[in-house]
Structures are given as C-alpha cells and as structure tokens.
C-alpha cells in the first residue's frame, strides 16, 4: 500500500492516508485514499484545462500618443 500525508478535514490536521485495495486495477495510483486516523475517504482528481490560442498569440503593443 502507498502512504501519503495530507490534510484531513475530520482529524483537522495532517494525517497519514493510504490507498485501499483497488478493485479498478489502479494499484498505487488509485485516486481513492483513506485516512489512517479516522477512516475518512478522499478522492484525488486532476483536471486538464486547454489554453486559449487568443491569449497565447496576443502581444501587448503600447498605445501611440500624438505629440
């Protein structure tokens, strides 16, 4: 089993979390974790956010001022 230290809302502090036996075949990369102190379960999820091309391609040009 894999162990991680994370903040537990139930214990109100940092606690040791472990991966339970995963029936989905994730092994140690299972997104489900259980607090070894109180038994609270958490799910770790990651999100991918695409970067907008318009934000990447824009260049800031200073405004021209008349003399």
C-alpha positions in Angstrom: 0.0 0.0 0.0 1.1 3.6 -0.8 1.1 6.2 2.0 0.7 10.0 1.7 0.5 12.8 4.3 -2.5 15.1 3.5 -4.7 17.4 5.4 -7.7 15.6 6.9 -10.9 17.7 7.5 -12.2 15.2 10.1 -8.9 15.0 12.1 -8.4 18.7 11.5 -4.7 18.3 10.7 -2.2 16.5 8.6 -2.7 12.7 8.7 -1.3 9.7 7.0 -3.5 8.5 4.1 -3.2 5.1 2.4 -4.5 3.6 -0.8 -7.1 0.8 -0.1 -7.1 -2.3 -2.2 -8.3 -1.0 -5.6 -10.8 -3.2 -7.4 -10.4 -1.0 -10.6 -6.8 -2.0 -11.1 -5.2 1.4 -10.4 -2.7 -0.1 -7.9 -0.8 2.6 -6.1 -2.1 5.2 -8.5 -5.7 4.8 -7.2 -7.4 8.2 -6.8 -9.1 6.9 -3.6 -7.3 7.5 -0.3 -8.3 6.6 3.3 -7.2 8.5 6.4 -5.4 6.0 8.7 -6.5 8.1 11.8 -10.3 8.3 11.3 -11.1 6.4 8.2 -12.3 9.4 6.1 -12.1 8.8 2.4 -11.0 11.3 -0.2 -10.7 11.2 -4.0 -7.8 12.9 -5.7 -8.8 14.2 -9.1 -6.8 16.1 -11.7 -8.2 18.4 -14.4 -6.7 19.4 -17.7 -7.6 22.9 -18.9 -6.9 23.9 -22.5 -5.1 27.1 -23.1 -6.9 29.6 -25.3 -4.9 30.4 -28.5 -6.1 34.0 -28.5 -4.5 34.5 -25.1 -1.2 32.9 -26.3 -0.9 34.8 -29.6 -1.7 38.3 -28.4 1.2 40.7 -28.0 0.8 43.8 -25.9 1.5 46.9 -28.0 1.8 50.3 -26.3 -0.7 52.8 -27.5 0.7 55.5 -29.7 0.4 59.0 -28.5 0.2 62.2 -30.5 3.0 64.7 -29.8 
